[in-house]
Each structure stands twice: as structure tokens, then as C-alpha cells.
Amino acid sequence: MSTDPPITALLNVMSALRHPETGCPWDLEQNFTTIAPYTIEEAYEVRAAIETGDPAQLKDELGDLLFQVVYHAQLAD
């Protein structure tokens, strides 16, 4: 069992997706401008989940939005 914080797994996934030699071709082509619409969409989905009052849906959507934040951070690195 890992003693790393849970966020470490997410950071590792993003690093793998963006690895210059072995990463996902689609992910490697992305930049701030191309992923911005996805980030905005996820923010709207968080809002919709808040409005439904469903904690499980909100948790899922917040995870998706967090992934977008990590994506932007990886691009900025």
C-alpha cells in the first residue's frame, strides 16, 4: 500500500499522458487554448451537480474539474 497522498496518483497519470516519448498523442498536442473549452465544460458540470443536490455526482464532477486543473498545471510546468 502506498503512503503517497492520493493526489500523487493523479499527478503520475498526467505525467504519463504528457510524457514526450511515450505519452498520448492527443494529450501531447494540447495547449492552454485547446483544453480551455473542456475546463469550462467541467466547471458548468460542477454547477449543474450543485444544483441537483446529488453529492455523488458533485464529487465526480469535482474530480473531473480537478483533472483539468492538474492538466493546466502540467502545461505550465
C-alpha positions as CSV (number, residue, x, y, z in Angstrom):
1,M,0.0,0.0,0.0
2,S,1.3,3.4,-1.0
3,T,2.0,6.1,1.6
4,D,1.8,8.8,-1.0
5,P,-1.1,11.2,-0.8
6,P,-3.9,10.3,-3.3
7,I,-3.2,13.3,-5.4
8,T,0.2,11.7,-6.3
9,A,-1.6,9.1,-8.5
10,L,-3.4,11.8,-10.4
11,L,-0.1,13.7,-11.0
12,N,1.5,10.5,-12.2
13,V,-1.3,9.8,-14.6
14,M,-0.9,13.3,-16.1
15,S,2.8,13.0,-16.3
16,A,2.4,9.7,-18.2
17,L,-0.1,11.2,-20.6
18,R,2.2,14.2,-21.3
19,H,5.5,12.2,-21.4
20,P,7.3,13.5,-24.6
21,E,8.3,10.0,-25.8
22,T,5.6,7.6,-24.5
23,G,2.6,9.9,-23.8
24,C,-0.7,10.0,-25.5
25,P,-0.5,11.7,-28.9
26,W,-3.8,13.6,-28.3
27,D,-2.6,14.9,-24.9
28,L,0.7,15.9,-26.3
29,E,-0.9,18.1,-28.9
30,Q,-2.9,20.1,-26.4
31,N,-2.2,23.6,-25.1
32,F,-4.0,26.1,-22.8
33,T,-6.2,27.2,-25.7
34,T,-7.2,23.8,-26.9
35,I,-8.1,22.4,-23.4
36,A,-9.8,25.6,-22.1
37,P,-13.2,24.6,-23.6
38,Y,-13.0,21.3,-21.6
39,T,-12.2,23.1,-18.4
40,I,-15.1,25.4,-18.9
41,E,-17.4,22.5,-19.6
42,E,-16.3,20.8,-16.5
43,A,-17.0,23.9,-14.4
44,Y,-20.5,24.1,-15.8
45,E,-21.0,20.4,-14.9
46,V,-19.9,21.2,-11.4
47,R,-22.5,23.9,-11.2
48,A,-25.2,21.5,-12.6
49,A,-24.2,18.9,-10.0
50,I,-24.5,21.5,-7.2
51,E,-28.0,22.4,-8.4
52,T,-29.1,18.8,-8.4
53,G,-28.0,18.4,-4.8
54,D,-26.5,15.0,-5.5
55,P,-23.3,14.6,-3.5
56,A,-22.0,11.7,-5.5
57,Q,-22.5,13.5,-8.8
58,L,-20.8,16.6,-7.4
59,K,-17.9,14.5,-6.2
60,D,-17.5,13.0,-9.7
61,E,-17.7,16.4,-11.4
62,L,-15.2,18.0,-8.9
63,G,-12.8,15.1,-9.8
64,D,-13.2,15.9,-13.5
65,L,-12.5,19.6,-12.8
66,L,-9.5,18.8,-10.6
67,F,-8.1,16.8,-13.5
68,Q,-8.4,19.9,-15.7
69,V,-6.6,22.0,-13.1
70,V,-3.8,19.4,-13.0
71,Y,-3.7,19.4,-16.8
72,H,-3.2,23.2,-16.8
73,A,-0.6,23.0,-14.1
74,Q,1.3,20.3,-16.1
75,L,1.2,22.6,-19.2
76,A,2.6,25.5,-17.1
77,D,5.4,23.4,-15.7
